Amino acid sequence: ILWKRKPIQFTFFLTRRCNAKCPFCFYISKQDSAVPASLELSIDEIEKIAPQLGKLLWLAFSGGEIFLRSDLIEITKLFYKTKKPAIILLPTNGLLQDTIYQSVEAILRACPNSSIVVKLSLDGPQAVHDELRGVPGSFQKTLGTCAALGSLVDKYANFELGINTVFCQANQDLVDGVIDMVQTLPHIKTHTVSLIRGEVFQDDLKQVDLEKYKKVIGRLESDL
């Protein structure tokens, strides 16, 4: 870390495609702005990018919903082989339970020397989460994926399961309850709360009380 002259952390936005319609998404600021899969970087193109980086401490994939890419496993293997990241972060809304489970287990097997971290999104109690994600039933689907992935925690020493909550105007008074709920979930090691940011297509969601956000972050820090 002290002597590196190239980045030690790399966030790679794999896709703008998503199966949710979150109004706080900073990556797709307009509902009609999604880019088709044909315009995403191919494996061959990614192979040309990867050598420009040195060895990585932390590789974070992002989107969109990264598990919509059918070549996610191959992309992860490519970076594991060439960059040897200590940590590989896989964020997901958790809606594609079978695909997520199968892909994560394949990645765990292929990347035994990296810590594989999956962050599932939970943004409020059921009604609020479903409204924010724009998908009826998404809360229960995400909890189902969480339970399925939990079975991999004891099976793979390099697997870590966590939760991320986006803090916005619509849920800022409910995040304490989300923290309480997450603490009851088995196999969850980390819970992060991310402040809404960037250009979003429902701008009023950015009208947050920063003191409430600081209070939530203080609680998470005190729970460590």
N, C-alpha and C positions, 0 to 999 in steps of 0.2 A: 504493500500500500504506500509506504513512504517513498520508494524509489521508482515507482511506475511513471512512465512518461506518456502512457496512453490511458484511456478511460478504464476504470475498474467496474463501472456499472453501466449497463446498456438496456434501455427500454425500447422494444421493437413492437411497433403497432402493426400487427399481422393482417388485420382486416377491418373494414368499416361495416361489414355485414353484421346484423344482430337480429335475434329473434325476440327482443324486447323493444319497448318504445319509451325509454326513460326520458322525461322532459328535462332532466338535469345533465344529460350527456354532453360533455364538452367536445367530444370527437365528431359527433354528428349534430351540428347546431341547427339543422333544419330537417324535418321529417322526410323530405324528398331527396336528400343529398347522399344517400347511400351509393357506394361505388360497387359495381358488379365484380364478381369473383375473377372475371377475365382480366381485370386491370390490377389485380394484386401481384406482388412480386412472386415469381415462380421459384422453385427450388434452385434452378440453374442461376437465376439472378441473385438469390440469397448467397449462393456459394461464391459469388464474386465479391459480395460485401463483407462476408465474415473474415477473410484474411486481413482486412484493413484494421481489425481490432487485435489487441494483445489478449493475453489470458484475462478472463473476467472473474471478479469476485461475485458479482450478482448480475444475472440475466433475467429481465422481466419482460414477459410477453404481455401485450395489451390489445385492445380492440375498441369497439365491436366485441362480438363473442368469439373468442379464439377457437373454441371447439367446433365452430362451423367450418373450419379449414380441415379438409380431409387429409391433408399432409402435415398436420401438426406434429405427429410423432416423428416423421422424417426430419422436419425442421429442427425439432429439439435434439435429435440425435446428431445432426450436423453441427450444431453449436457445442454440444457436449464433447464431440470428438475433436473439434478444432480449437475451442476456447476454454474448455475445462472449467466452467463456472462452479464456484462453491455452492451457489444458491440459484435455483431456477424457479421463478414465480409464475404461476398459472392462475390468473384471476378468471372467474366465471360467474354468470348469473345462476348457474345450477339447473337450468331448465332441461338439459339433454342428459338425463341421468345415465342411461346405458352407454352413450357415446363417451361421456366424461369418465365414467368408471373404467371402461375398457382402455381408453387412451391413457389415463393416469397410470394404470397398472403396467401398461406397456412401457411407458416412460420410466417408471420406477425400475423396471427390470433392465432397461437399456442404459440407465444413468446411475449406477450404484454408488458412485463417488460424489455425487451432487446431492444436496438437500433439495428435495422437490416439495415446494410449498404451494398448496392450492388454497386460494381465498374465495370463499363463497359470499355472495352479496345478500345481506339482510338489512332492510332499511326501515323497518317498523313492524308493528303488529300486523296481522294478516291483511286486514282491509286496506291499511295504509300502504303496505309493501306492494300489494297487488295493483293498487291505483298508480303508484309511482313507477312501477315496472311496466304498466300498460298491458299486463297479461293476467287474466283471471286464473286463479289457482297457482300462481307462481310461488307463493309463499310455501305451500305444501310441497310443491315439486322440489324446491330448494332444500327443504328439510329432509325430503326423501333422498336426495343426492348426498346430503351431509351424512345421513345414516349409512348409506351404501359405502361411501368413502371411508367412513369410520372403521370399517372392517379391514382396511388396508394399513391402518396405523400400527397395529401389533404385528402385522406380517412383514412390514418393510421399515427397517430402522432409519432410513433416509427420508421418510415421509412426514410432513407436517401439515395439519389441517387447520385453517383459520377462517375468520369471518371479517368482512369489511362492510361498514355502514357509511353511506354518503349522507353527510349532515347538510340539510337544506331547510328552507323556511317551513316546508310542509311537515317535517318530522322533528324539528328542533326541540320540541317539548316532550318527545316520546323516546329519545335515544337512551335515557336512563333505563327505561323499561326494556329496550332491546338488549342493553348490557346485562340486565338481570336475567333475561331469557337465555342469552348466549352462555352465561355461566352455568346453566343447567344442562347444556348439551354435552354429551360425552365426546371425548377425543379432540375437542377444540383446544388448541394451544395458545393461539393469539387472536385478539380482536382489535382491529384498527378502525378509527373513525376519520373519514376523509372529508375535508371541507369542500363544498361545491365550488367549482372554479371554471374559468374559461368562458367562452361564448356559447350560451345554451339557448334553446328555442322557447323556454318558459322562464323569462328573465326574472320574474318576481320571486322565484325560488331562491335567488341569491340574496334576498333581503333577510339575512340572518342576524341574530343577536350574537355578536362575537363573544360576549361575556358568557353566554350559555355554552358556546363551543369550548371556550377555555375551561369551563367547569367540567365538561365531559372529559376532555383530555386529562385534566387533573385527576379525575376519578380513575381513568384507565392507568395512569402512571402510578397511582397509589395502590392499585390492585396487583402490580407486578410483584 
